[in-house]
Amino acid sequence: MRREPGRQGTVLRLTVWLLLGSLLPAGCSPGRGYEAALLLADIAAGDQPSALKRRTPAPQRRPVAFAMEGKRYRGDLYRPVEGIRAGLLLIPGAAEEGRDDPRLVAFANSLARAGFAVLVPELSGLRRLQVGPGNISEVADAFRWLADDAELAPGGRAGMAAFSYAAGPALLAALRDPVRERVRFIFVVGGYYDLEQTLTFIITGCYRHEGQWRYLEPLDYGKWAFVASNIHRLKDIEDRRLFDTMARRKRADPAASVADLAARLGEEGQTLFALITNRDPLRVPALLEALPQKIRQDISALNLAEKDLSRLQAQLILVHGFEDPMIPFTQSLALAEAAPAGQAKLYLAHGLVHVDVAPGLPDRWRLWQAVRSLLAARDGKN
């Protein structure tokens, strides 16, 4: 989550007090709306001072090691000092710093200040920007460990929170028994539903809304993160090396040419390069079909659009920015529609840049509503 300096921080504080004025009539004690306003302000502040930080002791962060059915895991556990009200599995996205990403650490601390016992697991591959089907079992095991501890999940209250592409493993884990009957809620920011449509946007900037093609300039990072996530599935070692060099070059300078490297790619490598350099959204399905089988299998395994979500029991709290340059907001719309009736709450906001809190003043109300829903889920309320 991104820190808001200067004027934006002042605007956020003003917004919080406007919310408090409307939520707390004279003589009323602070309630969940007040708490949501404080939590939203703390999330936006990141590791900087906030009213919530002044009011609550710093959470305790400690490394943990645990095992489920013979598999060993590591992670970080954030415990609130003033009592645990629910457990929360916070799933890190694909980032080189993993669970040590400063934005993730700040977010976990904010949630712990709000009474969550927050477990952030170390998932295989994510530090190498690799999201794969194996992460689904890892998420399920981490959630079971958290929910099994009556102290960390009092009354069985436990849920998940996921950002971006981590939404897939979170939701797919929540469909598995026995997790399905135990996960109470899933909080998703900037998630996806249909991977083919999502990849079409990442590669071309095009997405469909209300029957029409729309365009938004996508972040180049998304395209090369997809490459990084899949190069290990290429058979040719030289192709892997060439793509790794391309990705590093592009991350350092998005405008850098990689034509010299592309010319040396083998047959499999050429199919992947043809996909990521394509600009026609109508060609994407055929280009995906031409990819190596292992890449297609993993895309299919993580594609929520190919799964039956009717068995999902968790309440979904979906947050997405209209101007998201990584995953279009239409993906959260589709996810909400695919969920069982009455189980999804969708909050769309202008100015929310993928998973960074930097919205314009008018849409802070929607983010406050989303945070309030999360706190209600913490307390076992709908």
N, C-alpha and C positions, 0 to 999 in steps of 0.2 A: 504494500500500500504506500502511496506516495505522500510525502510530507508537503503541507501547504504553507509557504512562507508569506511574510508580509501581509499585503492587503487581503489575500484570500483567507489567511488565518483569522484576520479581524472580521471578515464577512461571516466566517463560520461561527465565531463566538457570538456575533449579533444574531445569527439565525437560531442558535441554541436558545438564547434568551427570549427570542420571539416565540419559539416553540413552548418554552416553559411558561410564558405568560398566558398562552392559549390553553395549556394543559392543566394548569394548577389554579383553579379559582380560589378566591380568598378563603382561608381556613382549611383547605384541603391538604392532606399529607402527600409527599412525593410518591408517585406511582410508577408503573412500567413505562409510561410515555416519557417521564422525566429521565428515568434510567436510560432509555433508548437514546435520548438526546445527548446525554453525557457520553455514552458509549460511541455514538457516531462521531462526536467531536474528538474523542480519544483516538479512534481509528484514523481519522484524517490527520491528526497531529503526529502520528507515527511515534518516534522515540522522543518527541519534544514534549514540553510541559502541557498539561491539560487539567481541567477541573476534576476529571475522574482520577487522574494520577495524584492530585492533592488530597482526594478524599479516601483513597484506598492504599493499603500497603502494596509494595511491589510483589508480584507473584514469585513463587519459588520455581526455578527451572533446574531440572536435574536430568542427566542421561539415564535411560532405563534399558534393560535387556530382558527379553522375554522369549518364550518358546510356545509354539502351538503345533501339536501333532508332529513333534520332532524337528520342526523348522525353527531356526533361531532368528530373532529380529533385534534391531536396535532402534532407539528413538529418543525424543525429548518429551518429558512430562512437565507441564506448567500447572502448578497448583495454586489456587487462590488462598490467601492467608485467612480470610474471614468466612470460610465455609464453602463446601462444594454443593452446587444445586443441580448439576447435570454433567455428564461426561460428553466430550466432543472429540471426535477423530478429525484432525485437521490435515488434509492430504496435500502435500506440497506439489507444485506443478513442475514441469520440466525446466529446471534451472541449474546452472553449474554450481551454485552454492548450496543447492538442496535445502535441507531443513535449517541451514545456517543463513539463508537469505535474510538480510536485515528487514525487509518488508514483511516477510513471513513471521519472523521473531516478534516484531512490533505488534502484528495482528494477533498472534497467539497470546501475548501479554495483555492486550486489550480484552480479549475474550475471557482470560483467566480473572482479570479484575471484575468482570461481570458475573463471576460465580461458576464458570465452566472449569472442569478439570480437562485440560487440553493435551491430547497425545498427538505428537507429530512424528510419524514413523519415517525411517530411512527406507525408501523403496528402491529396488534395483533399477539401474539404468537412468533414473531421472537426472542425476548430475551430468550424464552424458547426453542429455536432451532426448532420451529414448523412453517413450511410453509404449508398453506392450501388453498383451493379454495376461502375461504373468503377474502384472501388477494387481489384477482383480483378486486373486487368491491372497496376495499380501495385504491388501486393504481389508478383506474379509477377516483374516486372522488377527490383524491389529484391532479391528473393531470388537471382535469376540473377547480379546484379552481385556480391553477397556471395560466392556459391558459386564464381564464376569466379576469385576471387582465392585462389591456393593458400596464401598466407600467412594470410589471414583464415579459411579453411576447410581446414585441413591434412588431407590424406588424403581430401578431399571431404566431411568431416564438417560438416554444416550442417543447421540446423532452424529452426523458427519458434516463437514464443510469442505468444499472443493472449489478450485479455481480453474478456469479454462479447460484444457484437455484432461485434467484430472477428474472432471465430471463423469467421464465414461467409466473408468474403473470404479468410482464411487457408486454409481447407479447400478452397474452390473453386479458389484459385490452385494448391494442391497436386495438384489433379486434372488440371491442364493440362500438356501436353508443352511443353518438356522438363523443367519443374520436377518433375513427378510422379516421375521416376526419380532425382532428385537430393536431394529433401528427405528426410532420414533420420527426423526426429521432429517432432511438433507438440505443444507444451505449451499447454493451454487451461484457463483459469480462468473459471468462470461462463459457459460458452458455451451456444449454443442448437442445436436440430436442426430443429424444426418451427415456422416463424414464425407460422402461424395459432394454434397452441396457445400460443406465447409471448405473442402479442398479446392473446389471451383472458385470460391471467394479468395482464398489465400493466394492462389496462382494467378487469377485474372482480375480480382477486385469486383467481380460481378456476382450479384445475388438476386433472387426473385422475391418480390413482395407484391401482394395483391395482383398476381398474374402478370406483372411487368418486371423486366430486367432493370436493376438499379446498379449504380457503380459508386464505390467508395475506395479511395486509394488504400491498399492494404499495406501493412508493415512488411518490409522485405524479410524481417526476422522470421516470420511465420513460415515462409517458404523454405528457408535454410534450416530451420528447426525440424521441418518435415524430412528434409534430406538427412540431417544428422540422426534422426530417429530410425532411418531405414537403411543406411549404407551398410550396416553389419549384416544385412540379409542378402547382400549381393555376393554371388559365388566368387567373382574375380577379385583377388586381393588388390590388384592394381587399380581396378575401378573404385574400390573402397578408399584407397590412398588418394586418388585424384579428387574424389568428391569431398574427402576430408579437407584437402588443400583448398578446394573451391569454397567450402563453407567458411573456413577460417579467413580467407581473403575477403569474402563478401561481408562477414561480420565486422571486419576492420574497416571496409570501405564499400558500401552498397553499390557504388558506381563502378567498381573495379571490373575489368574484363576477365572472363574465364575461358575465352575462346580457345586459347592455347591448350588448356587442360581438357576441354570438351572434345577436341579433335583426337585425343588419345584414348577415349573411352571405348570399351568393348561393347558387345551387342546388348547385354543387360543394362549396362550403364547408360547407353544411348536412349533406352526406353524411359528411364527416370529423368534424364536431362530433357528429353522431348516434352515430358509432362510439365516440368517446372518452368520451362521457357515459353510455354504456350500462352497465347493471349485470347483465344477464342473459347468462351464458356461452353459452347455446343460440342467442342471436341474433347472435353475432359472425360466423359464416360468411356470413350474408345481408348484414350490414352491410359486411363486407369486399368482397363482390361488388358492392355499390352504389358503391364508391369510384371516382374517376376512373381511366380506363384506365392512365395512366402510373404511378400509385401501385401499382395491382395488378400491372403488369408488373415493377416493381422489386422488389416483395415476392416475386414468383415467382422472379425471377433470383437472389435471395439465400436462397431457401428450400432448405435442405439436404435436407429431406424429399422434395423433388421431384427430387433428383439421385441418380445411381447412384454410391454410394460404394465399390462393389466394386473399382474401379480404383485406389483409394488404396493407395499403397505405404508411406507414412510410418507410423511407430509413433505412436499417440495416447496422450498422458498427460493425462487429464481430471480436473480438480479442481473440486468444486462444494460449496457449503454447503447443508445441509438447510433453513436458514432464509433463504435468499437472497430478498430482497424485489424483485429486478429480473427474474430469470429463474429459474423453479423447477428444483430439482435433477433433476426427472424428464426434463428436456431432455438432460442429460448421460447419464442412463440410456439414453435412446432413441438418442443419438449412439453410445454404446458398442455397443449392439446392432446398429446399422446398419453399423458398421465391419466390414471383413473379419475372419474368425475369427482370434483370437489377436493382433490388432494394437492393441487398446485396453486400457489400464489405467485403471481408474476409482477415484478416491479421493473419497468423500463424507465431509464433516466437519460436526459441529455447531459453531455459533458463527462460521463463516466467513461474513462479511457481504459477499456478492457478491464483490468483488475485494480486500477489505480483510482483512488477517491479524489477527484478534482472536478466535481460537477458545478454547473452554474447554480446560482441561488434558487431559482424556481423549482429545481428538481431535488433539492435537499429534503423536501417533504416526502418524496417517494422513497428515498433512502432511509429516512427516519421510519417510515412505515415498514420497510423490510427488516430493519434492525429490531423494531418492536415485535414483529412476527417471530423473529429468532428468539427473543427473550420469552415470548409467550410459549414457544415450543420447549424452551428450557424448563419452564414451570409446569409442563404437561397440559398446556391450554392450546386450543385451536385458534 
